Every structure is written in structure tokens, then in C-alpha cells.
Amino acid sequence: MRAAIADAPEVSEAASLVEAAQAERRRLAVGPHEWTTSAQYQRRRVREVGTSERFNEWSVALERGIRLPGKAELDRRLGAERIDEAGLALADAQHESSRRLLARWYGYLRGRESAQFLERQAQLAAREAQAVSRRRQLGDASRLDEVQAAAEAEQVEAARRVAIDQAERARIALVREFPLMEGMASPETLPDPPELVEDPASLARSALEEDHGLRLARATAQLAQTEARRALADRRPDPTVGVQYATERNADERILGVFVSIPFGGDARRAAADASVARASALERRAEARRRQIDAQVAELVATARSGVARWQAAQRGAELQAQAAGRIARARELGETGLAEVLRARRLALDAALRAVNVRVDALESRARLLLDVHQIWDFESGP
């Protein structure tokens, strides 16, 4: 499972973005300024009374911008926060891939369980149709009974083929999206859904606190706030300092000096700072919206997981009662109290109830697994293999 999730393209993309964030932190640590050198050559021509002289002159300069106090610290903080954001984005990608894999996996199990159940029912219906056909040959059943039994067998066979097709499509979708799941063994039989013994409020709290999407939204908002402070600091431009060496009049005159240049901050810097502040405020609202959304999803997930066992038990009891009713109607037919049509109708209702119980069992197992996944009790990448 871990290998299949790690192989997902979005997980690989997020891992690459972590490397990009690490490189970005190094860039922020050294700062935006670099050493710059310049060289100049010129010929001077001096005319005096009766004479004209030419001189070779040249100059070289070395300069570099200097970050003002406080900007370097903000840049280091930005680098660290971008690493945190990229790490949470990777964890979120892993978790979302885990959710999709879980859904694909249980979709396959749901289709397989339905197909296996209908396989058994199709065999029973076919044997019943053959028995009715033999009875008709012996004069103990009517042509109508034979046709009805054969039609029932064909309907169950058609449902079996549909279930097999759905299971195969689910399997193909699983291995196409997660190729490393090809050939993975699945359980022969599914367990009964266990009761949710954990405290629902504690599970909901853990799921909300551990949600990578929410943590990522908060980290992005925090990063935007730091970027806004950095943009506000940039309203004071960084100065540039340098040294210059020059010669004039064929090196008869030599000049050594230092210089400082300071840009004047204008409307562009103020607009960039205002945009960063507004963006940070918007991302804070987005994080709050994400929190409310996750809160609602977690509450729904906990409620579904809690009621899953009860729903399965009710469906199982209903299937058992329907099977008992079908058995009694079959017994009544043997006693001559009812016809084959009533028996087939009762069996069809029992089949539908049993198939519904099969699907509800898988639904209950899936909802529990999804809850355990969201509270990091299974497939927790942060805790290692």
C-alpha cells in the first residue's frame, strides 16, 4: 500500500516541490544581491594653444547591494516556512492518495463480494430451474412453472454477469491508478464490522487536528503573513555600496573612492506591500473556511462509522428474516398451498435483501477504515514504515 501511494504522480510531484523549497530556502538565506563589477575605458583629448594631447583613461568598480537589518531574518523565516509548507503539501498529497486508494480498494471488494454472492445464487437458481424442468417431464409441474423458473435463473445469471463486470472495472480502475497494486492478494472473506469502541468526540478532534489539508491551509496563511511583512520591509530599498579605482591622463592621476547608492521607494513598492497584506488576509479566511469544511466532513465521517455496524446488523437481520420467509413459502408450495410464482417472488426479495447486506457490510468496513486513516491509525506516513 505504501509503495503504491508513494508511486502516485501527485506524491512524486509534491516530493519534488519539497526539493524546490529547500533550494528556495538557500536562495533566501544568501539574499537577492550579488557582486557586480564594471569597467570603463575612454580617450581624452585636450586642446591647448598650439598643442593637442590624447590620454588613455580607464576605471573599474565593484559594488554590491546590502540587505537592511531585519530583512535577512525575515528571509530566513520565509525559507523555513516554505519548507514547512512543502512538507505539509507532500503529507497532504500522500493522504489524499491514500483516500483514493482506500476508495478504489473497497470499490473492488464491494464488486467482488457481490459477484461471489451472485455466483452462488446463480448456481442455486440454475439447479432449481433444472429440477422444475424434470418435474414437468414427469408431469408434476406445469409449463408455466418451467418458464418462470427458467426466467428467474436467467435474471440471476444476468445480475451475476453485471456484478462480475463491475468488479472487473473496479479492479482495472484500481491497478490503472495504482499500478503497484497489480497482483496484490485480497482477503478471501471479509470480517464482520467491529463496533467503534473509541470515543467519537476524541476521534473527531484527532481527525480535525491531524488533517493535512487544514494544516497546509494554515501554513500557507502563515507564510503569506511573513511574505507581507517582507514586502512591507521592502518599502525601504536596500542601499548599494561599492569601491572604484580609476586612472586619468595616462595614469598621471590615480583615483580610489567608495560610493553608495540608495533607491527611492515609490508607488510600485507600496502597491506590492498592499497586495501582500491583502493576500495574507484572504488566505487566513481560506484557512478558516477549510477548518469549517473539515469539521463538517469529520462529523459526518464519525457519524457514518458509528452507525455502520448498526446498519449492517439491521440489513443482516432483514436478510435472514427474508430468507426465512422465502423458506416458509417454499414449504407451503410443497404442501400445495401456493404456487411457484410466490416462491420465486419471495426468493427474489430474499436475494435483494442478502445482496444489500453484503454491500452494507463493505460500506461499514470502508467507513471505519476511512475514519482510522484520517486519525492516522493506519497508513501513517509521518511515523515511518
ZAFI-584664 format. One record per residue (C-alpha): y, x, z; residue in three letters. Coordinates in steps of 0.25 Angstrom, whole numbers, plus 5000, padded with zeros to 4 digits. Layout:
# residues N
YXZALA ...
//
This chain:
# residues 385
500050005000MET 501050115004ARG 500750194991ALA 500950064983ALA 502250034989ILE 502750184988ALA 502450174973ASP 503350054971ALA 504450094962PRO 505550044971GLU 505050124982VAL 505050254974SER 506450214969GLU 506850204984ALA 506250334987ALA 507050404976SER 508250344981LEU 507950404995VAL 507950534988GLU 509250504981ALA 509850464995ALA 509450605000GLN 510150674989ALA 511350584991GLU 511450625005ARG 511450775001ARG 512550744992ARG 513350675002LEU 513150785012ALA 513750885003VAL 514950794999GLY 515550764986PRO 516350884984HIS 515951014977GLU 516551144974TRP 517451154961THR 517951274954THR 518951284943SER 519451404935ALA 520751414926GLN 521151514916TYR 522551524910GLN 523451614902ARG 524951624906ARG 525951674896ARG 527251724901VAL 528451744892ARG 529651824897GLU 530751884890VAL 530151974879GLY 528751964884THR 527551874885SER 526351894894GLU 525051824895ARG 524251814908PHE 522851774911ASN 522651684923GLU 521551604930TRP 521151534943SER 519951484950VAL 519851374960ALA 518751324970LEU 518851184976GLU 518051084984ARG 518250944990GLY 518150935005ILE 517650805012ARG 518550755023LEU 518050755037PRO 517150625039GLY 516750615024LYS 515550715026ALA 515050635038GLU 515050505030LEU 514350565018ASP 513250625027ARG 513150485033ARG 513150425019LEU 511950515015GLY 511150475027ALA 511350325026GLU 510950335011ARG 509650405015ILE 509450295025ASP 509750185015GLU 508850245004ALA 507750255015GLY 507850115018LEU 507850075004ALA 506550155002LEU 505950075014ALA 506449945009ASP 505849974995ALA 504550005002GLN 504649885010HIS 504949794998GLU 503849854990SER 502849825002SER 503249685002ARG 503049674987ARG 501649744989LEU 501349645000LEU 501649524992ALA 500849574980ARG 499649614988TRP 499649474995TYR 499849404982GLY 498649474977TYR 497849444989LEU 498249294988ARG 497749294974GLY 496449364977ARG 496149274989GLU 496449144980SER 495549204969ALA 494449234978GLN 494449104985PHE 494549024972LEU 493349114967GLU 492449054978ARG 492948914975GLN 492748924960ALA 491248964963GLN 491048844972LEU 491748754962ALA 490848804951ALA 489548784959ARG 490048644963GLU 490248614948ALA 488848664945GLN 488248584956ALA 488948454951VAL 488448484937SER 487048504941ARG 487148374949ARG 487648304937ARG 486448354929GLN 485548294940LEU 486248164939GLY 486948184953ASP 488348194948ALA 489248134938SER 489848194926ARG 491248174933LEU 490748254945ASP 490348364936GLU 491648374929VAL 492448364942GLN 491648484948ALA 491848564935ALA 493348534935ALA 493448574949GLU 492748704947ALA 493648734935GLU 494848714943GLN 494448804954VAL 494048914943GLU 495448894937ALA 496048914951ALA 495149044953ARG 495649104940ARG 497049074943VAL 496849144957ALA 496249264950ILE 497349274940ASP 498349264951GLN 497649374960ALA 497549464948GLU 499049444944ARG 499349474959ALA 498549604958ARG 499149644946ILE 500549624951ALA 500149704964LEU 499649824956VAL 500749824946ARG 501849824956GLU 501049924966PHE 500050004957PRO 499450074968LEU 498849944974MET 497949944962GLU 496449944967GLY 496849924982MET 495849854989ALA 496149714995SER 495449645007PRO 494249565004GLU 494649455013THR 495949425020LEU 496149415035PRO 496649295042ASP 498149305044PRO 498349345058PRO 499349285068GLU 500649345069LEU 500649405083VAL 501949485082GLU 503249415088ASP 503949355076PRO 505249385081ALA 504949525083SER 504349535069LEU 505549465063ALA 506449565070ARG 505649685065SER 505549635051ALA 507149625051LEU 507349755058GLU 506449835048GLU 506849765035ASP 507149875026HIS 508049795017GLY 508949755029LEU 508949905034ARG 509249945020LEU 510449845019ALA 510949895032ARG 510850035028ALA 511550005015THR 512749935022ALA 512850055032GLN 512850155020LEU 513950065014ALA 514750075026GLN 514650225026THR 515050235012GLU 516250145015ALA 516750245026ARG 516550355016ARG 517350285005ALA 518450265016LEU 518450405019ALA 518550445005ASP 519950375004ARG 520350515010ARG 520050604998PRO 519350745000ASP 520250864998PRO 519850974989THR 520151114993VAL 520051244984GLY 520351384982VAL 521051444970GLN 521151584964TYR 522051624952ALA 522651734945THR 523951734937GLU 524651834928ARG 523351914924ASN 522951924939ALA 524251974943ASP 524351854952GLU 523251804960ARG 523251674967ILE 522251624978LEU 522451484984GLY 521851354990VAL 522151214987PHE 521851074992VAL 521850944984SER 521850804990ILE 521650684982PRO 522450554986PHE 521550434989GLY 521850314980GLY 521450174977ASP 520150214972ALA 519650274985ARG 520150154993ARG 519450054983ALA 518150134985ALA 518250135000ALA 518549985000ASP 517349954991ALA 516450035000SER 516949955012VAL 516649825005ALA 515349875000ARG 514949905014ALA 515349775019SER 514549705008ALA 513249785012LEU 513449745026GLU 513449595022ARG 512249625013ARG 511449685025ALA 511749565033GLU 511249475022ALA 510049555021ARG 509749545036ARG 509849395035ARG 508949385023GLN 507949475030ILE 508049395043ASP 507649275036ALA 506549335028GLN 505949395041VAL 506049265048ALA 505349195036GLU 504249305036LEU 503949295050VAL 503849145050ALA 502949155038THR 502049265044ALA 501949175057ARG 501549055050SER 500649115041GLY 499449115050VAL 499648965053ALA 499848935039ARG 498549005035TRP 497748935047GLN 498348795042ALA 497948825028ALA 496548875032GLN 496348755041ARG 496748665030GLY 495748735020ALA 494648715030GLU 494948565032LEU 495048545017GLN 493748615015ALA 493048535026GLN 493648405019ALA 493048455006ALA 491748475012GLY 491648335018ARG 492048275005ILE 490948354998ALA 489948305009ARG 490448165006ALA 490148174992ARG 488748224995GLU 488548095003LEU 489148014991GLY 490347974998GLU 491348034988THR 491448094974GLY 491548234969LEU 493048214965ALA 493348204980GLU 492548334983VAL 493248414973LEU 494548364977ARG 494248404991ALA 493748534987ARG 495048564979ARG 495848534991LEU 495048624999ALA 495148734989LEU 496648714989ASP 496748725004ALA 495848845005ALA 496648914994LEU 497948885001ARG 497348945014ALA 496949075006VAL 498349085001ASN 499049055015VAL 498149165021ARG 498649265011VAL 500049215014ASP 499949235029ALA 499349375027LEU 500549415018GLU 501649355027SER 501049435039ARG 500949565031ALA 502349545025ARG 502949525039LEU 502149645044LEU 502749725032LEU 504149685036ASP 504049725050VAL 503349865046HIS 502049835052GLN 501349865038ILE 501749965027TRP 502850025035ASP 503350145026PHE 504250195037GLU 503150225046SER 502350305036GLY 500950295031PRO 
//
